[in-house]
Amino acid sequence: MALLCRAGVLMALAVVACVFGASTAAQLPDVLFTVFPSPVLTDRHQDRINAILDTWGKGQRVVVVSSDADEQPNQGAPVWHIPDVTGKIGEEGMRAYLRKAMEESWDWLYRVDDCALVLLPNLLKLLEQHDHTRPVLVGSKIALPGTDKVYFTGGPGWAISRPAVQLFLDNWCPPSNAWFRDEVFDIQMHTCMVKHLGVQAESPRDEVDGVGAKFNTYSPVRSFKGPYDHWFENYKKAAKETIVNGRSCCARYPVAFHYVEAGEIRAFHRIFTEPHKWKAATAREKLDTLGSDVSPYSTHVTSEDDPVLDYLSEIRVFGIYSR
């Protein structure tokens, strides 16, 4: 199935070709993006999908995964109707999703919530550093406190190589295995991959300070200003992962942010892909760009003196001029 017009893909490749060199643009990592509905404010699902397809998903191979049998394709992005994918996806839903994905051609499968911003050049640069012919899982690692269950949160997204998915499907645990029965099935999937199947798993950080996260569960503003929710702090602590607020909260070249609504997706995409305009804008203009319609898990910026306005100019995208 042709997911999107090849002309659109080539236009998108032109944006990031300078990162790798024009001669290698055709060899950029082949990623299939699968966007899941967030259980938070589900009535905003279509607005979020529109924002994604207008920004970071434009010209990319994007599929919307939905349990709503009435949901129709949007802007050329097909819909996979998979049962039980809103919230805690079950075993049958995950199995159906992975099998459906394996019918397509891709090197990397990227699972992400609809309330997320992906910085495409940064993602491609990161994936280029990994061998897609080997079982690999990349994302933001957390763990269930008091257990040995490892999990890569799907909010900002995780990328998984084709061999990792095939390895998992080939070694599916039988129904008699009580360990494998759980309502949060992607947690079980990642635990099985990492602890039992030897899949290489990475939760990448900033290349310089080793602190700032590449995959961020919260928006740039919430990550900078804090505080994080206690559940997130506990899950990261259980995974032995350090999280901070302030200027080291996120990698200089981050891959993704979660808990951002449609307006925030558009605003942050514009800020990070047109840094010269953000730098030249007045504080009042910056506040207007950010707007007031933010996720309940995000933070509304109201002061022209808020240091987060300057911090946003420090976030960089490969191949895009800044400073």
C-alpha positions in Angstrom: 0.0 0.0 0.0 1.4 3.4 -0.9 1.0 5.4 2.3 1.8 8.8 0.8 2.8 10.3 -2.5 6.5 9.9 -3.2 6.7 13.5 -4.3 5.7 14.5 -0.8 8.4 12.3 0.7 11.1 13.7 -1.6 10.0 17.3 -0.6 10.4 16.3 3.1 13.8 14.7 2.4 15.1 18.0 0.9 14.6 19.6 4.3 17.0 17.2 6.0 19.3 16.4 3.1 21.9 19.0 4.2 22.3 17.1 7.5 23.6 14.0 5.7 24.7 15.4 2.3 22.6 15.7 -0.8 24.0 12.5 -2.3 22.8 10.4 0.6 19.3 11.8 1.0 17.8 8.7 -0.6 19.5 6.6 2.1 17.9 8.4 5.0 16.4 6.1 7.6 13.1 4.7 6.4 10.6 5.4 9.1 6.9 4.5 9.4 5.1 6.8 11.9 2.1 5.3 13.7 0.1 7.9 15.6 -2.0 6.6 18.5 -4.9 8.5 20.2 -3.9 9.8 23.6 -6.3 9.0 26.5 -6.1 12.6 27.6 -8.7 14.9 26.1 -9.8 12.5 23.4 -12.1 15.1 21.8 -9.0 16.9 20.6 -7.8 13.9 18.5 -8.6 15.3 15.1 -7.2 18.7 15.8 -3.9 17.1 16.9 -3.8 14.9 13.8 -4.3 17.9 11.6 -1.5 19.7 13.4 0.9 16.8 13.0 0.1 16.4 9.3 0.6 20.1 8.8 4.0 20.2 10.6 6.4 17.4 11.4 4.3 14.7 9.7 4.1 16.6 6.4 5.4 14.5 3.5 6.2 11.6 5.8 4.7 8.1 6.0 2.1 8.6 8.7 -0.6 6.2 9.8 -3.3 6.9 12.3 -4.0 4.0 14.6 -7.5 4.1 16.0 -10.2 1.9 17.7 -12.9 4.1 16.2 -14.3 2.2 13.3 -15.8 5.5 11.9 -12.5 7.4 11.8 -11.6 8.2 8.2 -8.2 9.0 6.4 -7.0 12.5 7.0 -4.9 14.5 4.5 -3.8 11.2 2.8 -2.8 9.5 6.0 -4.5 6.1 6.2 -6.2 4.8 9.3 -5.5 1.3 10.8 -8.6 0.2 12.7 -7.1 -1.8 15.6 -9.1 -2.8 18.7 -8.3 -1.4 22.2 -5.6 1.1 21.3 -6.8 4.1 23.4 -5.1 4.1 26.8 -3.9 0.7 28.0 -3.5 -1.3 24.9 -4.2 -5.0 25.4 -2.4 -8.1 24.1 -4.7 -8.6 21.0 -4.5 -4.9 20.1 -0.7 -4.9 20.3 -0.4 -8.2 18.3 -2.7 -6.8 15.6 -0.8 -3.5 15.4 2.6 -5.2 15.0 1.3 -7.7 12.5 -0.3 -4.9 10.5 2.9 -2.9 10.6 4.9 -5.8 9.3 2.8 -5.8 6.1 4.5 -2.5 5.2 8.0 -1.7 4.1 10.1 0.2 6.7 13.4 0.1 8.6 12.1 1.8 11.7 8.6 1.7 13.2 7.9 4.8 15.3 5.0 4.7 17.8 3.9 8.0 19.1 0.8 9.7 20.8 -1.2 12.3 18.9 -0.2 15.0 21.4 3.4 15.0 20.5 5.9 17.0 18.5 8.7 15.2 16.7 11.8 17.0 15.4 12.3 15.0 12.2 15.9 15.9 11.3 17.0 15.1 14.9 15.2 11.8 14.8 16.8 10.8 11.5 20.2 11.8 12.7 19.8 9.6 15.8 18.5 6.6 13.9 21.3 6.9 11.4 23.7 6.1 14.2 22.0 2.7 14.7 22.0 -0.5 12.6 18.4 -1.1 11.6 19.3 -4.6 10.5 19.8 -5.6 14.2 17.1 -5.7 16.9 17.1 -2.2 18.4 14.7 -0.2 20.5 15.2 3.6 21.1 13.1 5.9 23.3 12.6 7.2 26.8 13.1 4.4 29.4 11.0 4.1 32.5 10.2 1.2 34.9 7.4 0.2 37.1 8.5 0.8 40.7 8.9 -2.4 42.7 9.1 -4.6 39.6 11.7 -5.6 36.9 9.4 -4.4 34.1 11.2 -2.1 31.7 9.1 0.3 29.5 9.8 2.8 26.8 7.0 5.4 27.0 5.0 5.7 23.9 4.0 9.4 24.5 6.9 11.1 22.9 7.5 8.0 20.9 9.8 5.0 20.6 11.5 3.7 17.5 12.0 0.0 16.9 13.8 -1.8 14.2 12.1 -4.4 12.0 14.3 -7.3 13.3 13.2 -6.4 16.8 9.5 -6.6 15.9 10.0 -9.9 14.0 12.0 -11.4 16.9 9.2 -10.6 19.3 6.5 -11.9 17.1 8.4 -15.1 16.5 8.9 -15.6 20.2 5.4 -14.7 21.4 4.8 -16.2 24.8 2.0 -18.8 25.1 -1.2 -18.0 26.9 -0.2 -20.3 29.7 2.7 -18.0 30.6 1.1 -15.9 33.4 4.1 -13.5 33.5 3.1 -12.4 30.0 -0.5 -11.5 30.8 -1.0 -7.9 31.6 -3.4 -5.1 30.7 -0.5 -2.7 29.8 0.8 -4.9 27.1 3.5 -2.7 25.6 5.2 -2.8 29.0 5.3 -6.5 28.8 6.5 -6.3 25.2 9.5 -4.1 26.0 10.3 -6.1 29.1 10.3 -9.3 27.0 12.5 -7.7 24.3 15.1 -6.2 26.6 15.3 -8.9 29.4 14.6 -12.1 27.5 15.3 -11.5 23.8 18.4 -9.4 23.9 17.1 -6.4 22.0 19.5 -3.5 22.2 17.7 -0.7 24.1 18.8 2.9 24.4 17.4 5.9 26.2 19.6 8.6 24.6 20.8 11.8 26.3 22.5 15.0 25.2 25.8 14.4 23.4 27.7 17.0 25.5 26.5 16.9 29.1 24.9 13.5 29.1 21.9 14.9 31.0 19.3 16.4 28.7 16.8 13.8 27.3 16.3 13.2 23.6 12.7 11.9 24.1 10.8 14.2 26.5 7.5 13.2 28.2 6.6 16.9 28.7 6.6 20.0 26.6 9.7 22.2 26.4 8.1 24.7 28.7 7.1 22.2 31.4 10.4 20.4 31.1 12.3 23.7 31.7 10.1 25.2 34.4 9.0 22.0 36.2 8.0 20.4 38.3 7.5 16.9 36.8 4.5 14.8 38.0 5.4 12.4 40.9 4.5 9.3 38.9 7.0 10.3 36.2 9.7 11.0 38.8 9.1 7.6 40.4 9.1 5.7 37.1 12.3 7.4 36.0 13.9 6.7 39.4 12.9 3.1 39.1 14.7 3.0 35.7 17.8 4.6 37.3 17.4 7.6 35.0 18.2 11.2 36.1 15.7 14.0 35.2 16.2 17.7 35.8 14.5 21.0 35.1 16.2 24.1 33.9 18.5 24.5 30.9 19.8 20.9 31.1 16.3 19.4 31.0 16.3 18.5 27.3 19.1 17.6 24.8 20.2 20.5 22.6 19.1 18.4 19.7 16.0 16.8 21.1 13.9 14.2 19.2 10.4 14.6 20.6 8.2 16.3 23.2 4.9 14.9 24.6 1.8 16.5 26.2 1.5 19.3 23.6 -1.8 20.3 22.1 -2.5 21.2 18.5 -1.6 24.8 18.9 1.5 24.0 20.8 2.6 21.5 18.1 2.3 24.3 15.5 3.9 26.9 17.7 6.9 24.8 18.8 7.4 23.5 15.2 7.6 27.0 13.9 9.9 28.2 16.7 12.4 25.4 16.2 12.4 25.3 12.4 12.5 29.1 12.1 14.9 30.1 14.9 15.9 33.4 13.3 12.3 34.6 13.5 12.0 33.6 17.2 15.3 35.2 18.0 14.2 38.5 16.4 10.7 38.5 17.9 9.8 40.7 20.9 8.8 39.2 24.2 5.2 40.1 23.5 5.3 38.4 20.1 6.8 35.3 21.6 4.0 35.1 24.2 1.5 35.5 21.3 3.2 32.7 19.4 3.0 30.3 22.3 -0.6 31.1 22.9 -2.8 30.1 25.9 -4.3 26.9 24.7 -1.9 24.4 26.3 -2.1 20.8 27.5 -3.3 20.3 31.1 0.1 18.6 31.5 1.9 21.6 30.1 2.6 25.1 31.5 1.2 28.5 30.3 3.8 31.2 29.9 2.4 34.6 30.9 5.4 36.8 31.7 7.5 38.6 29.1 10.5 38.2 31.5 10.1 34.4 31.8 13.6 32.8 31.1 11.9 30.0 29.2 11.5 32.4 26.2 15.3 32.6 25.8 15.7 28.9 26.5 13.5 27.9 23.6 16.1 29.5 21.3 18.7 27.1 22.6 16.8 24.1 21.2 18.3 23.1 17.8 17.4 21.2 14.8 20.0 19.6 12.5 20.4 21.3 9.2 18.5 24.4 10.2 20.4 27.7 10.8 20.3 29.0 14.3 22.5 31.7 15.9 
